[in-house]
Amino acid sequence: MLKKKMGVSLILVLLAVAVLGGCGNGDKNTITFWTPLTGDDGAYMDQLVKDYNATNPEYKVKHVITSDMYTKISTVLNSGKGVPDLSIIHADRVPSFVKQGVLEPMTAVMQAQPELKADNYLPQAWATGNVEGTQYTVPLDIHSNAMYYNKNLLKKYNVESFLDDDVVTIDEILSLQGKLDEGDYVINDALLGWVVLAQIQNLGGDIQQDGMPAVNTEAMKQAFTEIKKISDAGLMTPFGEDGYLMFQAGNVLFSTDGTWSSTAHATVDGLDFGVTNIYSTSADKYTNRASSHLFSMLKNDKRTDEKEQAIGQFLEFIRQNSIEWAKAGQIVASKQVIESPEYSNYIQSFFTSNEKEIESLYIYTYEYYPYVAEAVDTYAADIVRGNVDIDETLATMQKFVEDKIAEGSSAAK
């Protein structure tokens, strides 16, 4: 009986060794690629990877989607085991990742593929990965706040002229006070925090001063005050209601969600919609708060020079062939793609239709931007709805951000 148990154990050990050995050999010629693309966009990335692998490269790409990718990144970096060869990170992660020393520069990759250069990408998308002259990322896209409009409602209320200059102002929105049928609204509160941050730029403000967070400022107060006028006038979808779904139901003129939402809107029967810029405090200036998905290489001593060159081949394939990514509603970063006739078929091409539109795509690159964005998202709805005192809440938000920075500094020691 004992011999039988020992025999079974030996077989199990040998099988485990064989499996581990097989995994190791498989990884040798595989680029492990992590992304946080847990929505429908993950399927489009799967297809891009499948298309690339169909070219029969020496190093094939394995796409791994994970909802808690940043937590897992921290875990594998601390252990030094299981670090992916390639990953997609968001633009707001670059400054802190570089400061922590966890990103590998793209220098060797760019040398192997000379078309991976600034001239071939949207400027904001490329620049967000450049820190003190070193390029740490190669961009995939820009994903932006966008304002969809219901064509039938614009016609019903005779305000199609709002779109003549591609800028819908808060004053134009307020002009509809008392003119809507019961149950109809001018604007919803989708991605309200993004809209607030856009107004900061429209008003000439910023979220930092001399490297320190600037939340409790006159520009922030003015941004909230201007947006609050819409709510006070009864023109914003009710607090607690899903304004996004109300737009899809045909009861809202304008929806301030994201470029990626176009795919969902397109599936709604009878919803005749278009896209324009986020509303502004002034017709002279408009901003669409944006971010970017960026290819990056985390520090990994086991990544060989050959694998880095293979990563370059994959990124060059993406640069030339990422029209598939446009299907996800994203603004593709590659100029070769966005300048192709096929790209004009996608609604988000509006945001690259001219230089002024491209310039409107604003990506925050401040190191502590994630904390500022969290504070704005946490308190925006209550401020706009008048549930809290604006001055007291701005002071609370300022402290919120400063406390987050202090916590991060303490954890790093």
Secondary structure as GFF3:
##gff-version 3
##sequence-region A 1 413
A	DSSP	alpha_helix	2	28	.	.	.	ID=ss1
A	DSSP	beta_strand	30	35	.	.	.	ID=ss2
A	DSSP	alpha_helix	41	53	.	.	.	ID=ss3
A	DSSP	beta_strand	60	65	.	.	.	ID=ss4
A	DSSP	alpha_helix	69	79	.	.	.	ID=ss5
A	DSSP	beta_strand	86	90	.	.	.	ID=ss6
A	DSSP	three_ten_helix	91	93	.	.	.	ID=ss7
A	DSSP	alpha_helix	94	100	.	.	.	ID=ss8
A	DSSP	beta_strand	103	104	.	.	.	ID=ss9
A	DSSP	alpha_helix	107	112	.	.	.	ID=ss10
A	DSSP	three_ten_helix	118	120	.	.	.	ID=ss11
A	DSSP	alpha_helix	123	127	.	.	.	ID=ss12
A	DSSP	beta_strand	130	131	.	.	.	ID=ss13
A	DSSP	beta_strand	134	135	.	.	.	ID=ss14
A	DSSP	beta_strand	137	139	.	.	.	ID=ss15
A	DSSP	beta_strand	141	144	.	.	.	ID=ss16
A	DSSP	beta_strand	147	150	.	.	.	ID=ss17
A	DSSP	alpha_helix	151	156	.	.	.	ID=ss18
A	DSSP	three_ten_helix	160	163	.	.	.	ID=ss19
A	DSSP	alpha_helix	170	174	.	.	.	ID=ss20
A	DSSP	beta_strand	185	187	.	.	.	ID=ss21
A	DSSP	alpha_helix	192	202	.	.	.	ID=ss22
A	DSSP	beta_strand	208	209	.	.	.	ID=ss23
A	DSSP	beta_strand	212	213	.	.	.	ID=ss24
A	DSSP	alpha_helix	218	232	.	.	.	ID=ss25
A	DSSP	alpha_helix	243	248	.	.	.	ID=ss26
A	DSSP	beta_strand	252	255	.	.	.	ID=ss27
A	DSSP	three_ten_helix	259	261	.	.	.	ID=ss28
A	DSSP	alpha_helix	262	265	.	.	.	ID=ss29
A	DSSP	beta_strand	273	276	.	.	.	ID=ss30
A	DSSP	beta_strand	288	291	.	.	.	ID=ss31
A	DSSP	beta_strand	293	298	.	.	.	ID=ss32
A	DSSP	alpha_helix	305	321	.	.	.	ID=ss33
A	DSSP	alpha_helix	323	326	.	.	.	ID=ss34
A	DSSP	beta_strand	331	332	.	.	.	ID=ss35
A	DSSP	alpha_helix	335	338	.	.	.	ID=ss36
A	DSSP	three_ten_helix	341	345	.	.	.	ID=ss37
A	DSSP	three_ten_helix	347	352	.	.	.	ID=ss38
A	DSSP	alpha_helix	355	360	.	.	.	ID=ss39
A	DSSP	beta_strand	361	363	.	.	.	ID=ss40
A	DSSP	alpha_helix	369	384	.	.	.	ID=ss41
A	DSSP	alpha_helix	390	412	.	.	.	ID=ss42
###
